């Protein structure tokens, strides 16, 4: 391995943990994910992780049914804590040093987020998992990932998704859709390209944080992304 980046923030969707099961955590997917993260970790890359909670509960979606949005988002944030705890256990079993920080206070499960402690953990060679979003409702895990990546002085925010980059149209419905190799933050905002929420994109732009969009599926997807050889799109200034 020849990693291209020294310190990364990897954003994984909750659905990405569910795999074909659609809900919950698929053991095979978790093991594959941990094997790749462990390989990157052992190559000397400093790793921060943010995991969504959509495999258990999605606040914005469930609030549409009449639930108060703030309460729905709190449930969604708790779902990310469950995913983070599962990933921590799997990574520790693989021999990695791991610490979980949460934007919500759940001290029986993990540390409450503290910037100084988190940056120290990264610099001490621990994989740091950020759970609980920002700790506030109405903010997505994309925004939480952008915020933590900026705070941790990461070289890049890498978002693992179901598609292999940013397209000018939805490739699932338009076979003529073209993938961008690189695209500017301004173009993403102006054209409303559906890659991350606009708050996350604006935060990355304002802090000159490049964002990589790549597909989680496939052999060595994360390893290839860290080495700069994955089929992907880079969003930058």
N, C-alpha and C positions, 0 to 999 in steps of 0.2 A: 504493500500500500504506500502511496505517496499523497498524503492528504494535502489539499489545496488551502485549507483553512486551519487556523490554530484554535479558535474558539467559536463554537456554533450554538445557535438555538434551534433545535429541531421541534417542529410543531406537528403533532400526530392527531388525527381526528379520532373521536371515540368510535365512530363507525369502522375505522381502520382496525381497531382491536377486535371487533365482532366478527369480521370476515364473512363467510357464507352464512353464519348463524344469524346475522342481522342485528341481534341484540346480545347483551352480555359480553363476556370475554372468551374468545376462542383460544384454547390452549395452544394449538399449533401455530396460530398467528403470533401469539405472545412469545413463544419460544423462538420463532424465526426473527422477530423484531429484536429480541434480546441478544441473539447471536450476532446480528449485524451491529447493534450498538456497542456490544462488548468488543468486537473487532476494531471498531473505530476508536474506542476508549483505549485499548491496548496499543494502538498506533500513536498514542500521545495527544490526541485531540481533546480539548476541554469541552465538555458537553453539558448544555442546559436543555431541558425538555419541558414542553407544555403539551398536555393531553386534553382533548375535548371530552365531553361527557355524553355525546349523542347516542351512544350505544345503550345508555340507561334512561336518559331524560334530556330533553332539549327545551330550555325555558321559554324562548321566544315562540316556539311552535305550540307548546302546551298552554301558554297564556292565552292563545287565540280562543281556546275553549271556554273561557270565562274566568280562569284562575288569575289572581292578581299577578302582574308581571314581576314585581319585586320578589314575591314568594316563589314564583316559578323559577326565576333565575337563581335563587338561593338553592333550590333543589338541584338545578343543573350544576351549580358549583360543587355541591356535595358529591354529585356523580363523578366529577373530575378527581375528587379526593380518593374515591374508591379505585379508579383506574390507576392513579399514581401509586397507591399502596400496593396494588397487584404488580405493577411494573417494578417497583422498588424490590419486592420480594424476589422476583425472577432475576433481576440484575445482580442482587447480592448472592443468589445461588450460583451465578456464573462467575463470581469472584470479583465483582466491581464494588467500589466504595460509593455509596449512594446516600443522598439526603433529600428529604421532601420538605418544601416550604409551601405553606398555604396562605392565600389571601384571606381565607376564613379562619377563625380561631377554632381549631380542633386538636388541642394539645395531647389528647390521648393517642392520636394517630400520627401527627407530624408537627414540625416546628411552624409557628406562626411567622409569616414572611417578615424578614428584617434584611434590609439591603446589605449592611456591613457583614452580617453573618453569611449571607448567601454568596457574596463576592469572595469572602475568605474561603468558603467551602470549594468554590470553583478553582481558586488559586492553589488550594491544597490537594487538588487532583481528585476531587469527588465529583461524580455525576450529580447534578442538581436538578431535581424535578419540581416544577412550579405547578401547584394545584390551586383550586379555589378561585381561578380567574383573577380579577383585580380585587376581589372582595366586595365589589359593588355591583348592583344590578344594572341592566341595560348596556353592559359592555360584553362583547363576545370574547371567546378564547383567542381569536385572532388578534384582537386589540391587546389582550393580556400578554400574548406572545411577543408582539412588537414592543410593548412597554418593557418587559423583562429583558428582551434582547438588547435594547438601548441601555438599560440600567447595568447590565452585565458586561457592557462594552464588547459584544459579540461581533465577529467579523461579518456574519451573515445570518439572516433568518431563513431557515429552510423549511418549507411547508410540504409535507407528504400528503398527497391527495389521491383521488381516483383517476385523475388524468395526468398526462405527462407534460403539462405546461399550460401556458396561456394562449387561447385561440381567439380569433376575431369573430367566431360564432361558436355555438355549442356543438362540439364534434360528435356528440351522441345522436344529434338529429340532423346535422348538416355535414355530409361526407366531403364537401368542398371547403370546410373550415380550414384555415391555415394557422399553423402554430408560430408564435414569435420565438426567435432565438433570444432576443433581448427586447425590452420595451421600457419606456420611461414611466415614471410615476405619474407624470402629467397626463400621458396618453391613457393610462389605466383609469384615472379619475375622469377625464373628459369623455371617454367612450363607455364608461361604466362597465368595464370588463370585469366579469364576475369571478374574481380570484380570491379576494379577501374583502372584509368590510372596509368601507371608505375611511373610517377612523384609523384603522391599522395602517392602511396605505399612506395616509397623510402623516402619521407619526414616523413611519419609516423614511418617507421623503424628507421631512423636516430635520431628521437626524442623520441623513446620508447613510442609511442602513440598507444595503442591498437585500433583496428577497429572491429566493429561488423557489420555483414551483416545480415539483417532480412527482412521478407516480410511485406510490409505496409498493405496489405489486411488482413482482419480478425478482429474479435472483440478484442478490447483492445490491438492491436498489439504493439503500442508504449509503453503503460503502462507495458505490459509484458516484453518488451525488457529492459526497465529501471530497472525493478525488477529482471532481470536476468533469467526469466523463459520462454522467447520466444524461439521457434525453430530457431536456428541461427548458424552462424559460427563466432568465434573470431579469428582474425588475430593478432598475437603478436610475439615478439622476441623469 
